[in-house]
């Protein structure tokens, strides 16, 4: 199932920022931790930044989670 890319994500050493298409603002969150590596990498953020599970960003990143956002590479 192919989802539409809703924006871009920038991942730094301590922070993640998400820029959604059609908006002027940028949402940011601190990185709580990372697990895995390469295509199995999951990044845990300190808050919920996504609007729905499965939301797709550039470079193949997707988001899920109820209490925090987890960024992962899409299937």
HULINQUI-V661722 format. One record per run of one state. SS is the DSSP state (a for helix, b for strand, c for the rest). FROM is the first residue (numbers start at 1). LEN is the number of residues. If there is no record, write none. Layout:
BEGIN
ss=<SS,SS>
from=<FROM,FROM>
len=<LEN,LEN>
END
This chain:
BEGIN
ss=<c,b,c,b,c,b,c,a,c,b,c,b,a,b,c,b,c>
from=<1,5,12,15,21,26,36,38,41,42,46,55,58,61,65,70,74>
len=<4,7,3,6,5,10,2,3,1,4,9,3,3,4,5,4,2>
END
